Every structure is written in structure tokens, then in C-alpha cells.
Amino acid sequence: LLARIRAHEREIGDLLVAGMLWMNGTDHQTPQPWLGRVVAEANAIQDDYRIVVTSLPEYLASAPTEGLPSWQGELRSGARANLLMGVASNRVDVKQAAARAERALERRAEPLSALFMAPERWPDAELVLAWKEMIRNSAHDSSCACSADEVVDAVLDRYAGARQIGDTLARKALRTLAHSLADSGAYVVNPSMRTRGGVVQLLVPDIGPVDGTQLVYERPASTEVVELLGGDLNMVLARLRNDEIVAGGDIVAVDAEDVDGVYEVTLATGVRRRPVRVDAALSDLYAQAGARRTLPMKLRIEREAFQVVLARVGEVPAYGWQRWEPEGVGAPVTAEGLVMDNGLVRVEVSADDGTFSINGLAGFDRLVDDGDDGDTYNYSPPATDLVVDRPASVAVEVVEAGPVRAQLVVRRQFVWPERVVDGSRAGERAVDVVTVLELRAGEGLVRIETTLDNTCRDHRLRSWFPLPAPAEVSRAECAFAVVERGLTAEGGPHEYGLPTFPSRRFVSAAGLTLVHEGLLEYELVDGGRALALTLLRCTGKLSGTNMAYRPWPAGPPFPAEGAQMHGRQVLRYAVHVGDVDPYAMVDDVFLPLEVVAAPGGGDRPSTGTELQVHGAEVSAVMRRGGELEVRVFNPTDDDTVVSIDGRTGWLIDLRGRPIEPFDGGFPLRAWGIATARLDA
């Protein structure tokens, strides 16, 4: 140890200002129980150095700061340590699963439970279980999917379990809200911090035109008579109720009487339009059937007509709800041939290559497939590459023509090389890529869902979007910030500075914004004239050697067949041209408005909100010890003032210790994070 310290001191020479900081440990190193003993022995046998075990915060508190050069930016560089930037695009299934689980917990389960359920009903045990699964995946080789296939399978299972818990808790909270509303009917719920409108799907009683809606499905009225024994009723009713719930309805009325020794039951099914309580009647019916197990019964099922429709709803309060009433759609969306138009956006698909234009700017969603002879850590172009960016055939079909939602299906068949062999792409496979383009009334964005059955190996698939103007920088969401990056990246002797960068949910450049679900890698390409979003990066090696952009291995040289991403892939993203709040756009695309059916009889009004926050982004709404906590962050380089309408409370640290009180709001510095505990 002392010899290494002396050698390091000689190497630094005149650059040594005051003391030396040694970083001890690596990402896979276990705790060192002997470390304290070795340090004590080294201090005991010499007087030249005083060695202490410390931490970065402790060191920086006393480190010299005068005369040091300053650097503004992300501090992202491969000059001294490998970035391994390809982990953002490998195993996209893991990244998608993480995005869905995070959204289910952070944006739905926690805020809906905290705001719409009584404090004593806060589902602490369930959330602890879900977050424990997320934390178990937080090891970087787990969340980045740089592991053996068996490990990645376990990671996916944990994300799925956490998401399922989150979705279940969200449904419970929404049901609680529905039963607390005074008037019956359909209600639209907004789980976002922003007041907003949007498109929702509803069940509407009866069949016939409903103002401002678009028909998705309709069921006509029907009647069915079933003769059975009392012992069979339980199974018949269970099957009936399940069928109704799947269709979107329920049992809404029960009537029974004894007619000449035959127990006759009439059930009405459909959409609940008023406060109805059928549980007691059904319980009595089950009891009667149990007492008549061998006696005849007659069951009359009257299925009411209903329809499933799409509707454009106006402003719904943030973290609030609003009773739905039919209203005009305003400016409708239309689709015909190759074109969709809603008055804000005109989308036209090219029959030549399957790309599309927005308001005349052409070439969006150009699929570019190139080879990848790399591993789960880094992209590596093969020595002899073959880039495919044009389909062999294109077909376009209108599947929804408005007035609320329009969809075009673009079917492209590509012929891609099958694999990389000895540094060259070889073989070929015909791959069908189906892209659904969706435009909604009142929205300025285009939703994109691309589906393919990936049968090729060793390749990277990216979607290119031409920019309205050449870009010098991009701005992408990362943890609690929006990071600005240029066209290049700094590399080093052991890793090429490839300017592929990560984004958590969105990236913007030159007036174009992309939002996505788990598609974390992007690059400004063609000299900054286009933005490329990586859809798939397929490789079969955990860690390779002698790669084009990284000569040394980054991990064990094991095969990782799962990283080839074979099978059906569904990739979701959206694009907006022009000024837009990317955080709001993410919510509009991936955090939809919810719909609940209220039976009536509660005490909440027909519209309302439980929380209003302005001036910063909300990252968490939760309860701790029964008290409501809201965490906010400022993703900009300007100071801001956070307002929490009509609320008082305390700012607290991450351990829940009080810092200072606030009344209605508080200042928040640039890039700042704050947690507020609200008074009841």
C-alpha cells in the first residue's frame, strides 16, 4: 500500500495540491473487513503519510477550491473510464419493463392511493413489496441487462411483479374515488399534475349516435331463457358476470319469484346509470338456489344494449376528476387514403418508403437497419457493413377514420441480413414491420407503434426523424434534469467517443420532440439534420473482445442469446413538431386519462381536485406515517417558485426530518429537488 502511494505521488508531481484521494473498490468488489487493520498498520510504521478511510462528501468539504478550472455540463466522458454507452439500447425489453413498472408505481399507484383513499388505507405493505422488487433490480448489471439470460429473466419477472402491484393498487384507488362521488355516471380522472383534456373510451347505455363520440363497439339488446336446476345456478351466474365484465357491463337488476313451484329469476345486465345495489339480492339468490339444488329454476337474462365509444373531453383538473357529459368534438380528425388531418397536424404517408410527413416536413420514421458485431455494453459496426433503409414493399390502410381518433396502418417488408459472420453481414431474412400511426382530435402529436417479429441477429434498428432545421444540441430527460448535449462525445484510449446518448422519456432538438417508452438511446445524425431513435440493438455476447469501438472486454465473455431480441417486439413512441412541453407530452402519450363508473351516493362533487402544484415537476405523491408528501424538482437552470395551492406544511429532507415551514409555496433553486410534507 505504501509503495503504491509513493509511486502515485511521484506520478502526480507538481499537480499535487493538498492530499491525495484514492478511490477504493469496484462495482463487483465485496466489503473488505481487513481494510481498517491495514490502514492502521500503514500509519504505525511510517510518519510520511496519514491515511484515513473517508467518503467523497467528507473529502470535498475540506478540499481546496481556489484556482481550479471549472466545467459546466454533464461530466460525461470516456477519456479516463469507459462509459459503456451501449447499455442504454441493449435488451430493450428490460428497459420497457422498467418504464412500465416505474409509471405504475410513481405516476398511478402512489398518487392515486395517497389522494383518493383515506390515510389509514395507505397500502404500505404492498408498496414496500413492489419497491423491494424494483430495488432488487437496481444493480447496474440488472437494470442495464448486462447479465446472463437467466439473470435477465429474473429481472423481467421482478419488474412485472412490481408493475402488477402498481396497477392493482391504482384500480383500487380509482374504485374508491368512484364510490365517493355524489352523483352516478361516468367520470374522467386525471392522474397528472397538469390540468388537461384528451381522448377517453367509455361505455354508453343504448345504441345510437352520441354527440362528439366515435363508435368502437356496440352490443344490441337480447334476451335469453335458461332452464336449470338450483345447484347449477352458481356456475351459470359466475360465467354470466364474467362475460359481462369482460364486455364492459355488469348485472344491474335482480328479480325473483316462485311461480307454481318453479323459481323464476330475471337478471338485467348492462351499464350502471344510477345507484344500484345488487349484492344483497344476489346473495339471497344464491341462498335460494342452494336450498333448491335439485329443483327446477328458470333464468331469464335481459341484456341491455350498450356501446363503447371514444370521446374528446375538455379540461380535467390536475389530480382530479370531472363528470363526463356528451359534447361536440370540435375540430374532428379525418383519415382517407394516405392522409390524416385534425386541423393542427396533417400526416401523409409515402407509398414509396412508408415514411410520413407532418405538415409538409417529410421522411419521419425512416427505419435504418445496420450491423452490430458488439456486445451488451457497446455497439460495434462490422468490418463490412450493409445498411438497409428502404423497404421492399409498402402497403397503407385506414383502420379508423375519426372523428375522435384516426389510425393508418403502414405495412413495410424489409430484407435484412440474417447475421454477422467473420466481420460481414451475411444471409437475408424478409421481415414484416407493421407501424400504426395515430392522430387524435385536438392533439398536435403523432403516436407511433411499431411491431415486428425479429428473426435477425447482430443488428441495430433505428428510426430516423428529419429535423426542421440543423441542430447543434439536443436536450434529453435524465434523472431530475434535462441535459443539453452537442454533436460529439469525448472518448479515450479504451473506448471510442460514440455520440449515442441516453434519454429517460423524451429528447428534443431543433423544434422536434420525441417521447418514448423504454427506448433510451438516441443520436443526432447526418450532421445534426436528423434525430435517430434506437428501437432495437441485437447482439449475442455479454462481453466481446477486439471490437471496433472498445478493444478490451467489459465483462465475462459469455454468450447472451436473449440479447438478440428474437420474437415479437412492440415499440411505442410519439413525435411533435413545434413548441411543446415535453413533460406534458409524455403524460399525454403514456399516462392516459382514466374513466370510472360512479354508482352515486358519496359526498364528492361532480368535479374537483385533491392537489394542485405549479412551478416545478412532481416526481412523487405519497404518504408516510399517514401524512401526505409531495416531492418536486426543477429541471431547468433558472430559479423558480413552487406553489401548492391552499396548503401549508414543512419542507423535509429525504429522511423525513423537518427543514423549514412553508405557507402556499416555497422557492426552489435551479436543478433543485424538494420534499414537502403537507398539513392535513
Secondary structure as UniProt FT lines:
FT   HELIX           2..12
FT   HELIX           13..15
FT   TURN            27..28
FT   TURN            33..34
FT   HELIX           35..44
FT   HELIX           56..62
FT   TURN            66..67
FT   HELIX           85..88
FT   HELIX           92..102
FT   HELIX           103..109
FT   HELIX           110..116
FT   HELIX           119..121
FT   HELIX           124..136
FT   HELIX           140..143
FT   TURN            144..145
FT   HELIX           149..179
FT   STRAND          185..190
FT   STRAND          196..205
FT   TURN            211..212
FT   STRAND          213..219
FT   STRAND          222..229
FT   HELIX           230..232
FT   HELIX           233..247
FT   STRAND          250..259
FT   TURN            260..261
FT   STRAND          262..270
FT   HELIX           279..291
FT   TURN            292..294
FT   STRAND          296..303
FT   STRAND          306..316
FT   TURN            318..319
FT   STRAND          320..323
FT   STRAND          334..336
FT   TURN            337..338
FT   STRAND          339..341
FT   STRAND          346..349
FT   TURN            351..353
FT   STRAND          356..358
FT   TURN            359..360
FT   STRAND          361..364
FT   STRAND          366..371
FT   STRAND          393..401
FT   STRAND          405..416
FT   STRAND          419..421
FT   TURN            422..423
FT   STRAND          424..426
FT   STRAND          429..440
FT   TURN            441..442
FT   STRAND          445..454
FT   STRAND          459..466
FT   STRAND          474..478
FT   TURN            479..480
FT   STRAND          481..485
FT   TURN            493..494
FT   STRAND          501..502
FT   STRAND          506..509
FT   TURN            510..511
FT   STRAND          512..516
FT   STRAND          521..525
FT   HELIX           526..528
FT   STRAND          530..538
FT   HELIX           561..564
FT   STRAND          567..577
FT   HELIX           582..590
FT   STRAND          594..598
FT   STRAND          607..609
FT   STRAND          613..614
FT   STRAND          617..624
FT   TURN            625..626
FT   STRAND          627..633
FT   STRAND          640..652
FT   TURN            654..655
FT   STRAND          658..668
FT   TURN            670..671
FT   STRAND          673..678
//
